[in-house]
Amino acid sequence: MYDLAMFDLDGVVYIGDDAVPGAPEHLTRARAAGAHLAFITNNASRPPESVADKLRGLGIDASSHDVVTSAQAAAHVLLERFGDGAAIAVLGAAGLETAVAEAGLVPVAVADDQAVAVVSGYGPDVPWRDIMRAAVRVRDGLPWVASNTDLTLPTPDGIAPGHGVLVRMLSRFAGVAPVVAGKPERPLLDETVRRVGGERPLMIGDRLDTDIAGAHRAEVDSLLVLTGVTGLAELVAARTEERPTYLSPDLAGLFVAHEAPLATAGGAWELGGWSATVDGALRVAGSGELGDWWRVVAAAGWQRLDEHGDAADTAGLVPPADGSAG
């Protein structure tokens, strides 16, 4: 049904330095079926080639052309607004500066008076003096584009503050909200379609608030996989704009039909041998495929949220290890 598969990276393709189990094989199968594959990331610090190198090291066929970053999306936003050759103050790492230059813009220092706008992105070595200068210039009217607003990012030391923390701080000081290029805003997905090609795109991700919400804003279908950050509690609490078109335990869901659960007169949701109900607590009975277990859970949970305004209680509910028993 789709000719372009757009994959989020962390939690979908890899986790840290390791491939998600089965991901390389599933990606190879998708490419062999004729789909364009794109790997998209909100991280603006790394150039596409370094991301492609990591993917190849995990046994995944990828070139720099297959990788699209929020830095590239931000650069295209700036190019469309200010034109070729415009001077852009860069507050971020090498990946952001490279993207700005490759778009035909001129990256300059934050203090450069020739800058017609400032672009910001994650950069672990950005000096505090540059942050202060950028904040003052934005407050004084310099247009601002942010690569993304992710509040956290994974590091070897654990979950750490992401670029979104800096965006909040600058916004509060300057009283200005930036134009945002990364997910859940649509410029990154639009840039991916523009660069990689495809008329029927599908977004594949593990985060409801960025990957799936971003697909809604870009008006494309989405597949949520459960190999990353989304668990039971997050799934049943998903707002309408965070609900995926499809739901699967892993990337094997790319190659199977996704039947929708059916509502029964008794208030249950049923599919493939499973039956889910909510009476305050969410309960599942029956047996069948694991993917269908998750789908009835989502259907029952979302009905509860829509009708009562509060999420179903999932305490004590554990997904079956192999889908064979409730």
N, C-alpha and C positions, 0 to 999 in steps of 0.2 A: 504493500500500500504506500510505502514511502521510499523516496529516492535519495534522501539526505538524512543521515543519522547524526545528531549533534550530541556528543557525550561530554558531560561534566567529568572531571578527572578524579579528584580525591573522593573516595567512597563509592565510586562507580567503576573506574578502570584500575585504580591502585589505591592502596592504603599505606601511607608512608613510603617506604622503599620497596614494597612488595605488591605484585599484581593481585587484584581481587581473584580468588579462585575461579577458574574457568573463563575469566575475561579475555585473555589472549585468543583462546579458541573461538569464543563467540564473535569477537571482532573479525577474525579471519573469515569466519563463515559469512558474516554480514557483507564484508567486502567482496567475497566470491560470488555473492548473490547479485552484485551489481550496484550496491548502494554506495554513494559518496559517504565517507566518514570524516567527521570533523571533531576535533578535541578542543573544547573551549574552557577558558579559565578566567576567573575574576582577578587572579594574581597578576599585577602589572609589573612586577619586578624582573621576571625572567623573559628573555626573548624567545620566540617560537622554536628556534633551533635547539635550545637547551631542553625544552619540554620534549621535543621529538627525540632527542638523544636518550632521555630517560625512558620514554616509551619503547624505543628499540632495545634498550637494555633489559626490558621486561619481556621481550619476545613479541612485541607488537609492531607491526609494519606501520610506520608513520614517517612523514617528511615534515619539514617546517611549513609547507603549504597547507598541511592538514590541521595545523594548530592556529587558533585564533584567540587573542588575548584581549582583556579589557583595555589595555594600553592602545592596541590598534583601533579598537572601537572609539576610544576617546579622541585619538588623533583624527579619525575620519569626521567625527562631530566638529572638531575645530576647523578642519579643512573646509567643510561645507559652509561654515559660518564666516571664516575670515579669509579664505582663499590661499592659493599657492604662494609660498614664500613668506607667510606671516610669521613674525617672531613670537614664540610661545615660551613663557617662563615655566620651567620644569621643576616640580617639587616631587622627587621620587628617585627611583633607581635607574640603572642602565637600560633595562627593558623598556621603560617609559620614554627615555630620551631617544632610543633607537627607533621606536615606533613613530615618534613625532617627526624625526628626520626622514624616515622612509616614506612618510605621507606627503613629503614635499614642503613641510614646514621647517622653520629654523628654531631649534631649541636654544634657549638662552638662560642665563642665570636669573634667579628670582628677583634680584635687585636691578636688572637691566631695564632702563626706562623705555626701550623700544618695544617691550613686550605688549601685545594687544590683548593677551589673556594669560591665565595661569592654569596649568593642568597638574593634578596631584594624584599620586599613587603610592602604594606601599613601598617603603625603602628603609631597610634597617639602619642605614648609616646616614640618614638625612640630618644635617645639623639643626640644632634648635634655633640658631640665628636665622636660618632660611625659613623655618616654620613661622617665626615671629614676623619676618618681613612679608611673607605671603599673606598672613592674616591681616596685616595693616593695609596691604594693597587691595585685597578683596573688600575690606571694609570701606575703602575709599573709592570703590567702584570698578575695579578690574574684573572682567568676566572670569568665571571659574568653572572648570570642568573637572569632575572627580572620576577616576577610573572605576571605583566601586565603593560600596558602603558596608562591606563585611566587617562585623564587629570583632570577629575572632579569626585566627588562622592557626593551623597545626605547626608546631616547631619540634625540634629534638628534645626540648625541655618541657613539652606539653602544650596545651592550648594557650595562646598568647593574644594580646590585643592586636586587632587588625586595623586596616586603613580606615574603617568606619569610625573608630574611636577618634582619630585625628579629624575626620570630617565633622563629627559632632562638635568637637572643641572649636574648630575654626568657624563653623556655622554659628555657634553660640556667641563667640566673640564678635564676629563681623555682622551678625544679623542677616546673613545671606545663605540661601540654600543653593548648592551647586547643581549644574546639569550633570546627571550621573550616566555613565556609559555602560557599566557592568550590570549583570543580573541583580535584581529582577527587572531592571529597566530594559527596554527592547533594543537599544543600539548594538549590543554585543551579538544578539541573535541575528539582527539584520545584517551586520557586518559579516557574520559567518556565512549566511546564504549568498551574499555578494561575492565573497572570496572563493568559496568552495564549490558553489553551484548546487542546483537542485530546485525542483518546483514543488515538491511535497515533503517538507521537512518534519522531522520528529525530534523533540528534545528528550534526552534521557538523563535523569539526575536522581540524586538521593536526598536533596533538600527541598522541602515544601516552600519555604519562604524566598528562595532564590531561583532554583531550577524550574519548579513547577509554576510559581507565580510569574516568572519571567516568560514562560511559554504562553501563559494566558495573555500577558500584555502584548506579546508579539503575534498573538492569534494563530499559534501553531499547536498541534497535538503534543502530548507528553506521555512518557512512561516513567513511573516512579519505581526504582529498584530499592530493595531493603538491605543492601550490603553496606550502607553508610550510616548516617546519623538519625534517620527516621525510624522510630519504633512504634509500638502500639499506642502509647499515650499521645504522641505527636500526630499520628495518623487520624485517630478518631476526633481530634480537636481541630482538624484542618478546616479553615474557612473556605467558602465557595471558590474564591480566587486562588486557593492553594491545592485544589483537588485535581489529581492527574486524570488524563483520559484513560490510561491503562495502569495496571499495578502488577508487579511481579517480584518474587523473592530475589531474582538475579537477572542477568542479561539473557538467560535462556528464554525469557519472556518476549524477546524480539521475534521468535520463530514459531509462536503458537497463537492460536485464536484465543481471544479474550471474551468469553461470554459474560454478560451482565447478570448479576444476581436478580432474582425475582422476588417481589414482595408477596406474602401470602395474606389471606384474610385474617389470620390469627396474629398478624403483626411481626412475623418472622421474615428474615431474608434467607433465601435458599439458593444453593448452587453446587452442583457436582457432589452431592451427598452430605454437604454441610448445611446447618441451620443456625442462624445467629439471631438472638433476641436481646432486648435491653429492658430491664426492669429496675433502673438505677444502675445496676451492674450489667456489664456486657457478658453474655454467656453464649458458648458455641457448643453444639452437639453434632455427632455424626462422624463421618470419615470420608476421605477423598484426597484430591491433590492439594498440596500445600498452597499453591497460588490461589485456588478457589477459597481456601480457609481465609486468607487475607482479604479477598474481595467481599465475602459476606460480612466480615468484621467491619470493613470500611463502609459498606452500605448501611448497616445497622447503626454504626456510630454517627454517621453524617445525618441520618434521619433524626436521631436523638438530638443532635446539636441544633439542627434547623428548627425543630418543633419546640424545644425546651430552653435553648440558649446556653445550656451547659453540657460539657463533654461527658460521655459515658464513663463510668468507673471501670477501669481495666485491671484493677488490683487482683492478683491471683490468676489472671488469664495468661496462659503461656502457649505460644505457637507450638504445634506438634513438631517433633523433630523431623519426621518424614511424611507428614500428612496422612498417616494411616489411622489415627485415632483422635477423638476430641478430648 
